[in-house]
């Protein structure tokens, strides 16, 4: 490998150093004219009339609203790494991605990127609505630095992936919003980017297109592309990312492993969502709980914390719960997670309503480990849901245990994937052309 190429690979794909972003807003358009005028006059009067100048400057500042969207954000992302960013609405996630993508300049700090960037931000916003979808593909490809011959080579794949039929030859102004988003997504993921920036773009289109989009993202990452991901889909963050960042009010509240960041994010979400008069969530070593109830522990009978099992072996889990007196509409959810913390399946158990005193319950969940070979983890949640549609569900407790089991037997002859598929299979021998003659 040439020395120059080795040196280039030593650079991180993305380096963000001390980035802050401040937005100035005015109460009305006229204030945009008045504020500079006050500053100008104040500067002219600074020597002869310093007190008047000071009043003018103060008046100008009162007319400006300063919003600090980001404050001193710093991190590095190596080539081939995937980083997920989570946070409540208004925490600065999209602003940070726009700065890294070069759409917005930072107020202070620096951003260094190395390689071609594909940014899935406001999909379709760069299309010329008067031009056809095909013409917009060429324009967007040129903006992304592709030569005409390269676009000619991939345009068939782009059109097939977008799957908008004959509309590709129609002006974009005739498209539905979903069609425009699908075409924009298809363009971005076919340019072989070195860095892929995704802002809530994995939820585009219908369910079939979403599945296709997720598969395409996985293919891009398998080639060593660097991923910077923002979204509320926590399972996607678990599946794709090696690290996570929690943003809160424009500040980096946490940088760490995805599961640790997700756990802190969920705690803050539930703390904010707690209605006035309800108990606030309480931090525990395994997550959080409420004064109204919580999970005291998860265990296998016999006290083991990890089990090695063959396919189909019996598994029993005991969950000890504590519920406040008179707590109604409570349920315990026991989840089975994979190694990355992605929920695979689980069981919801409706609990009896509380009585005159606090109640302690033990649930025993028994099932068979009909799973593919691998390591699985157990989690429990305690929720209160007054109606079956879950519109007013309240999470009382989230308990991330160290309980795990491993299926050591290879089940490739039984099924593919993680679970067996119950199915009736009929194999028929069909007559060949020679038999018919």
LINCORSUL-V493187 format. One record per helix or strand of 3 or more residues. SS is the DSSP state (H for helix, E for strand). FROM is the first residue (numbers start at 1). TO is the last residue. If there is no record, write none. Layout:
ss:SS from:FROM to:TO
ss:SS from:FROM to:TO
This chain:
ss:H from:3 to:10
ss:E from:14 to:26
ss:H from:29 to:44
ss:H from:50 to:62
ss:E from:64 to:77
ss:E from:82 to:87
ss:H from:93 to:101
ss:E from:108 to:113
ss:E from:117 to:120
ss:H from:133 to:143
ss:H from:148 to:162
ss:H from:165 to:169
ss:H from:172 to:174
ss:H from:177 to:189
ss:E from:195 to:199
ss:H from:201 to:203
ss:H from:207 to:222
ss:E from:226 to:230
ss:H from:234 to:240
ss:E from:243 to:248
ss:E from:251 to:256
ss:H from:258 to:273
ss:E from:282 to:284
ss:E from:287 to:290
ss:E from:293 to:299
ss:E from:306 to:309
ss:E from:314 to:323
ss:E from:330 to:337
ss:E from:343 to:350
ss:E from:359 to:368
ss:E from:374 to:384
ss:E from:394 to:407
ss:H from:433 to:436
